[in-house]
Amino acid sequence: MQRINELHPVNQDFEPEFYQDLHTDLMFLNLGPSHPASHGTLRTLVALDGETIMSAVCEIGYLHRGFEKTAENRTYDQVIPYTDRLNYVSAIMNNVGFAKAVEALIGVEITPRCMGLRVIVSELMRIVDHLVCIGANLVDIGALTNFWYLFNKREQLYDILDKLTGARLTNSFTRIGGLARDTYPGFEDEVLHVLKEFEIAVLDVLKLVARNKIFLSRTQGVGIISQADALSYGFTGPCLRATGIPYDLRKEFPYYGYENYQFEVPVGEVGDTYDRIMVRFEEITQSIKIVRQALKVLPGGPINSDDKRVSLPPKDQTYVNIEGLINHFKHIYEGIKIPPGEFYDATEAANGELGFYIVSDGSGNPYRVRCRPPCFTIFSAYPDLIEGGLIADAIATLGSINIIAGELER
């Protein structure tokens, strides 16, 4: 099927040549960008024959904030708050991904406690991201009760993150070489408590939808993508694993000690909306398992590297001797000086492979930063997923691929 060549039909009589033999009047409709079901500022122009989508064209750019260009005019630590605004549903995972890439470029090793805490908060963020995705997706197909079951538990975790990081949504928790601060007394117990709440929420929702005929008919066989097409488009994360391919960076290229944790990589069979939802349900269970293991083996010690190239000197040194004061001043105003070079590094974020390609010219600011967001390649396949289906199916499919406009358009 050819695509629509014109985003804006010139007049009411506009009829692409390849539809002339259908003997039907096509209606052109905008799905988004100003609609809750478009999950952000996403526009899809569709050609409809009744309620069947004959052709679709996607348009992005309504939320573009210029992350990559902005990063060139900030120090490496100053870039971290901007990473929060990529996938803002799981902001700390963006923090960790960027900090990990810079640390690899400069050759800094973080402390064992920092590694453990980064794993814990990253997996908690993965859980939150999946709760939001599943809850919103179920709302799109009319299941509002499940949304509250999942979101109420999410809020309990946000209370913990608020105490830990000082913010609820955009946390800016990492630093190059470590973290902004250590945990507070009672952190471990509160996390273990909320993990139990997550398990209860997941079971409650599964009881409502797993055998529900409406849910099954709205999701099974809808928005199917094959393994070959998913690989061709560059799918990663839950959307790729829903096709049956068990690719996960935490297993394929372990980092932060993931090879020491016992967890499975859930996969689907068909690659439809149902599989994408169920894979995320199971990934929540696996992330809970990882967090519990990480809390058991969480080591003591410092959270920040003692490498003076990246870490601020202790306050007692800053306040009482000139060397500490100068080091602090130069670190804040000039930034971390990284030798010229380039490096790409990636982490397994909630939606898939989140990568950062960084080029350094030796100054305190990155010469170039290129972000590889998982949503970009996934959204490119959206027209193929919805053509031939109904409008209602297009909405259900969009929710299941979990496009976050902040990282899509960056």
Number of C-alpha atoms within 10 A of each C-alpha: 9 10 16 18 9 11 15 10 13 9 7 10 9 14 17 14 7 11 13 10 7 9 7 11 16 20 16 19 13 17 19 18 18 13 13 11 20 20 22 17 20 26 20 19 22 26 23 20 17 13 13 18 24 23 21 25 20 18 14 16 14 13 15 14 16 11 20 18 14 13 22 18 15 18 20 23 24 16 22 26 18 22 29 23 23 25 27 19 22 28 27 30 30 30 28 26 23 30 25 26 21 27 19 14 21 19 10 18 16 21 18 19 19 25 21 23 22 22 23 22 20 25 25 25 24 26 26 24 24 25 26 19 25 25 23 26 27 22 18 22 18 12 17 14 13 22 19 16 18 25 17 14 21 22 14 17 22 16 14 18 21 13 13 19 21 14 15 16 17 21 23 25 24 26 22 25 26 29 23 16 15 15 13 11 8 8 14 14 11 14 22 15 13 19 24 12 18 25 14 15 21 19 13 14 19 15 11 13 15 13 10 11 10 12 17 15 11 16 23 15 16 23 28 22 22 16 18 10 14 22 14 11 14 17 25 27 25 33 30 28 26 30 26 18 21 19 18 22 19 18 15 10 12 14 17 16 13 18 13 12 14 10 18 16 16 21 24 21 15 20 26 24 27 26 26 30 26 20 21 28 20 17 23 24 18 18 22 25 17 21 22 17 17 21 17 9 10 17 16 11 10 16 22 24 20 17 13 13 17 23 18 22 19 11 11 10 15 17 13 10 10 11 13 17 19 13 17 22 14 14 21 15 10 15 21 24 20 22 14 14 13 17 15 17 20 22 23 24 30 27 27 23 22 25 22 24 18 20 22 22 15 14 15 23 23 26 19 17 21 16 20 19 25 26 27 20 17 23 22 16 18 20 21 19 20 26 23 20 17 17 18 14 23 24 19 24 25 22 24 27 23 25 22 24 24 23 25 23 20 24
